[in-house]
Each structure stands twice: as C-alpha cells, then as structure tokens.
Amino acid sequence: MKTEDEWKEELSPEAYKVLREKGTEAPGSGALLHEKREGVYKCAACGNALFASDVKFNSGTGWPSFSQAIPESVKYVNDEAYGMERTEVLCAKCDSHLGHVFNDGPTETGKRYCMNSICLDLETKK
C-alpha cells in the first residue's frame, strides 16, 4: 500500500481528489461517459480490473454506469454523507473511491454502478 503522500505524487490533483478524498466529477464531464469501445475498465490508481465493457450502459445520470463489477474487484462501504444513505464502491486492491452502486439499474442485475470517469482507465481489446 502507498502512503497518501505517494498517491499525491502519482495522481493528478483532480484524480487524487476523487480517488483518495472521495470527491465526485461534475455530471456529464467525464471522458468515459460516452465511451463505446470494447475492453476492460481498470482502476486508474492501481490497474485492478473492475468492469467489462459489455456491462456498461447509458443510465442518463451523467456518469459511466455498469450493471455488475468483475467478481471480487470491488468492495462496498455504507456511505451516509450529505444526509443520504448510499453504498460506496471502492477498489478492492487499493481502497480508492470509485463511485456508488444503486439498486435501480435497468438490467437483470438491478444494479447501477455509477462511477467517476477519472477513476477508470479503459484497456481496449487489441
């Protein structure tokens, strides 16, 4: 595990704010929101594989959304910040904040993993 000082040196200030300080991108601003290429979405901090591209969908919320995570790639924490009750999604490898998961997804899983683009890197299929 890295220290917070090491994360600050490695990540951009914007990425650090979201990944390590639990910030959020403005809706509609993320680079991966409309991404349609095939591949695997990985944690931008540590490279852990998180989501397959075939489970990404347009939720209309302004953030990239997925119906399920790769098994054991994420962990969940109860988040009661800002007077809301939500489930925070963290990278299981480096504990970086990725976004939140909601039980209102339109797919068979019923889940909507609402992720920040800055937290993800897409490794496209060759």
N, C-alpha and C positions, 0 to 999 in steps of 0.2 A: 504494500500500500504506500501511496505517496503522501507526503505532508501537504497541507493546504498551500504552503509557500511554493512547493514543487508544482502543484496544479496551477497556481497563478503564473508561474514562469512558462508553463507549457501551453496553456489555453489562452485564447484571446480574451480581453476583458468582457466582451459580450457572452462568450461561451462560458466563462467562469461564473458569471452572474446567474446563468440559468442552470448549468450543470452542478455547480457546487453550492450556490446560495439559494437554490430553489426558485429562481426567477421564472418569468414567462415571456415568450415573444408576443408581440402585438399580433392579433388575429390577422390572417391574410398576408403576413410579411415574410413567412418562411420560404426558403429556397426550394424545399422539397414538397411543398404543398401540392403542386400540380404535376409532380414527377410521375412518369408512367413506365420508365424503363424497368426491365426485369433484373432481379438481383436480390441481395440481402442487405437490409438496413442494419448497420452496426453502431455501437456506442461511439460517439465522437471522441470521448475521453480515452477509452481503453481498447476499442476494437472488438468488443464482445458482440457476437451475432445476436440480434434481438428479434427482428421481424422479417419474414419472407415477403417479397413484393406482391405475391398473389393474394395476400390477405389485406392489402391496402385498399381503402375505399374513400369516396368523397362524402364526407359527413355534412358538408356545408357549414362547419363551425369555424373554419379559418385556420385549422391546424391539420397536419397529416394524421389520418386515422387508420387504425388497423383492427381487425376482428379478433386476433389472438397473437400472443407472443410465442417465440420459439420456447419449447419446454425448458424450464429451469434457468432461463436467461435473465429474468427479472424477479424482483421481489416487491412486496406490497407493504405499505405503511398507512395506517389511518391518519388522515390529514383533516384537522378541524380548524385550520387557519381561516381568517376572514369570516368567521361565523358560519362556515359551510362544513358539511360532512362529506368528505371525498376520500378516494383511495389513491394515494400517491404511488407512482411506479418508479422504482429505482433499478439501475443496472445491478444485477446480482454479482458482478465481478468487481466493480469499483465503487459502488454505492452512489453513483452520480444520479441526480434527479433527471428524469426524462419527461414526465408529464403526469397525467392522471388516467385512470380507467373508470368507465361508467357502465352501468347496466342498461343502456338504452340503444345498443347497436342494432342495425337493421339486418344483420346476417344471422345464421343459425346459432352462433355462439351467444348472441345477445349482448356482446361486449363492444365497447368503443374505446380503444386505447388512443387517447388524444395526446399526441406527442409534439414536442417542440422540434422544429427542423434543425436548429443549431445543435441539438443533442445527438443527431444522427448523421452518419455517413452512408451513402449508398455504394455498395460494391456491386457493379453491374456484371451480368453474365458476359462471358467472353464470346 
